[in-house]
């Protein structure tokens, strides 16, 4: 279970008393998620998510994340909303951690994505990008191209413990990406983590997007490439071009990609693969014994990277 900070009944009651949400009926830790401590909280009024932000989330970034959720909701994006206490504050402390109470979003995330899920994600991401255009705050993406080399270096030469030759593969790929990474493309607010467990559906209808704690200001087409990797590979790690075509077509109908963005998509897909390969590699090598959460396999994203390195044009993703 991904509960890193234990919360006593007395501490929880004192925390909830700051809100006008009724009395606590039950609180249960949520096993999913690896960054923060989350509880599903039932009160006499409603259901909420209680989040305690752990060390990997910088406290100074929280106003950006919480403010973005409110901004997007005002513009019709279905996402959870921070609950404000009687004092007007949405962010406070619990058990020594920054904490917030968030509205509960109905729906389930798809364990086995179908083509219609991919189309829904493409449309939702485009609407997300448009809705974020006038968000006044910015946050640097510290897990974009400038952050990959330090992350690789932090693995301290141990990449080959996971896969023979992985260190050289990563070093060569970083040399390539750092040399030609395109910066002069449309930028804006990116979700940067729109994986399957962060998108809810009710039936075939996308009901909302959650987990904004990697959101940042970056190149919008890079955010789309993250979704291609997250949604369009099958369990055997083969690429499903039908899913990719539906995702990209749905995105294009809402926010048409420029020719330059389309041409950069294979490069961004490689970059996205490197980003998640490196963070998974770091977690794999630094996994503490007895930890509740099993680290994800970094070699899944090595397979994705190998696919993208063989791509010759955006047509390989179903474009054009």
N, C-alpha and C positions, 0 to 999 in steps of 0.2 A: 504494500500500500504506500502511495506517495504522500505520506504524512511525516514531515520532517520535524515539525514542532508540535508537541503535545499541548493541548488546551484543556485546562481543568474546567469543571462545571461552573465554579465560582467566577473564573476569569471570563468565561463565555457569557454568563448572565450579566456581569458588569458591562461588558462590551455592548451587548444587545440593548441594554437599558439606555444607551445614547441615541437609539433610533426609535421611531414611532412605528414599529413593525409587529407589535404584539409580543407574546411570551414564547419562549423556546419550547417546542414540543419534542424535537429530536435533532441530533447533529451526527452525521456519519461521514467519516473520511472517504474521499474519492481516490480510488486506486490509480486512475489514469492521470497522465501528466507527470513530468519529471522535474519541472523547474520550481514549483511552489507547493505549499501545503493548501489543500482545498477540502472544504466540507460542504456537503449538501445540508442545508439548514431548513427545517420545517418550523414555522411559528403558527400561532393561532390566526394569523392574517394571510400568510402566503408561503411560498417556497423561495429560497435564496441560495446563492453560492457565497460562502465565506472564504476569502483568500488571504493567506498570510504569505507575504513576499519574502522569499529566501535570498541567500547571499548572491545568487547569480543575477538577480534583478536589482539594478541600481536604484536606490530610493529617489534620487534626483530625477529619474526618468518617469516616475509614476504619474506626475501631473500630465505629462504628454499622453500616456496610455489612457488614463481615465478621461481626460478631456477629449481625446479622439473618439472614444466610444460615444460620448454625449453628442459630439458634432455629427458623427455619422448617423446616429439614430434620428436626429433632427432632420436629416436629409433622406430619410426613408430606408436606410440600410437596417436590416433586422440584425440586431446585436444586443448583448446584455447591457444594462445601464447601471452605473454606480449609484448606490442609494445614499442620499445625504442624511446625516443625522439631524437631531433637533437643533444643533448649533450651525447647521448649514454645511458642515464638512463631510466630504466623501472619504477622505483618507485619515486614518488614525492608527494607533498602535495596539497590539495585542501580544502578550507574552514576549515582549522585546522585539517584535517584528512589525514593520509597516503592514497594515491590514485594511481591507475594504470589504464591504457587503455589496454584492452584485445581484441584480435581478436574474431570475431563473429563465432559461430559454428552453422551450419545448422542442422536442425532436430527437432523432437518433443519428449518429454518424454511420456512414455505410462501411461495413466490414469488407465487402467485396464490391467495389465501384462498378457500376454499369455505365454504358455510354450516356444515358440521360443524366447521370450524376455529373459527368464531365462537362456536358453542355451547361448545366446549371451553375457549375463553378466558374466557367468562362464568363457567363453573363454577370454573375455576382461580383467577380473580380473587376470587371469593367465598370460596373456601377460604383463599386468601392473607390476606384481610382478617380472617377469623376466627382464623387461626393467629397473626396479629400482635397480637391483643388484649392478651396478657399480656407482650409484649416490653417490658422495663423502660426501654429507652433511647428518647429522642426526638430528632428533628432537624427544624428548621424548613424548610419548603419555600420556598427563596428565589426560586423561579420560579412562585410563586402571585401572587395579585392585587396584593399590595404591591410585588412586584418588577417588574411589567410596565412601569410608567411610567419608572423609571430605565433599563430596557432600551431602551424607545422613545427616550428622550432621548439615549442613547448612540449612536443611529444618526445624530445630528447633522443632522437635517433633510434626509436624503438618501433618504427612502422613495420619493419621487416619481421617483427615478432608476430604480427597479424597476418601478413602475406609476404612471401619471398619477393623481393624487388619492389615492394610498395614505396619505400622511401624514394627511390630514383624516379618512379612514375610520378609521384607527387611533386618532387623538386622540378622535374622537367615541365610538368603541366603548369606549375606556378610561374616558371620563367616565361612560358608562352603567354599565359593570360595577363600577367603584369605588363608585358610589352605592348599588347594591342587592345587592352580593355577599353571599350568605347565609353566616353564620358559625356559627349555632347548630344544626348538623346533626351526626350521628355522625362522629367523627373516629377516626383510628387510623393504622396503618402503611400507606402507599401505595407501590406500585411506581413509579408516575408516569412510566413509560417503557415500557409493555408493548406495544411495536410488534412487527411480524411477525418481525423478525430477533432478537427477544429471547424467542421462544416456540418450542420445538422439538416436533416430532411424529415419531412412528414409525408409518407408515401413517395411520390415522385417530385414533390415540391420542396425546394430549398427553403428551410424555415429560419435559418440564421447562421451567423459566423461568430465564433468565440475566440478567446485567447489572443489578445492583442499585444502580448508582452515581448514580441520581437518587432513590432511595427516601427517604421523608421521612414526617413526621407531618402529615396534612392531612385534609380532608373526604373520606370514602370514596366518596361519589357522584361527586365530581370525578374520582377515579381511574377510575371506570367510564366517565365521559364521554370521557376520554382514549382508552380502548379503542374506544369507538364511532367516534371519528374515525379511529383507526389501522386499524380492521379492516372498517368497514362502508361505505366509499366505494369505488366502482369506479375503474378507471384513467381513465375519461372524467370522473371527479369527480362522478358521480351517486351519490346515496345509495341503498343497497340495504336496504329496510325488512325484507326477509325475514331477512337476516343480523342486523340489529339486534334483531328480535324473538327470534330464537334465542339471541342473546347475553344479552339481558335476562331471558328466561324461565329460562335455565340459572343465571344469577346469583341470581334470586329464589328458586329451589328450595333453594339453600344458605343464602343470607342475604337474607331478604325485605326489600325496600325499603319504607320508610315512605311514607305519602302525601306528606309534605313533601319527601322525597328525590326521589320521582318528579316532583313539580311543579317541582323545581329543576333537573332534568336538562337541559332546553333551555338554561338559563342557563349551567350548567357546560360544556355542549358549546361554547357560544360562547367561554367563558373558555379552554377547552382549545385552541380554534382560534387565539385570540389569542396564547396562550403559545408555540405552535410556529411561528406566523407570525413572531413577533418574534425568536425565537432563530435561525430560518432567515434572516430579513432581516439580522440582525447578521452572521451568518457570510457571507452573500452579499456584503455591502458591505465586509467586512474579510478577504476571501479573499486570502491572499498568492500572488503569481505563482509558478508552479512547484510549488505544494503537491500532495501525493499525492492527497488526498481532495477530490473535487468537491462543493461545497456543494449542499444540497438546495434545490429551488425553493420559495421562500416563497409564491408565488402559488397553489400547491396548497391551502394552508390559507386563503387568501382565498376560494377557491371554497367551502370547507367553511363558513367563517364566514357567507357569504351565504346558504347553505342554512339554517343554524340561525337566522339572523335572521328568516327567513320562517316558522319553526315556530310553530304556535299552541298546541299542547298536547303532552304526552308521548305521546299516541296516534300522533303523526307518527313516532315511533320504534318503534311496534308495541306499546306498553304499553296495557293495558286494552281 
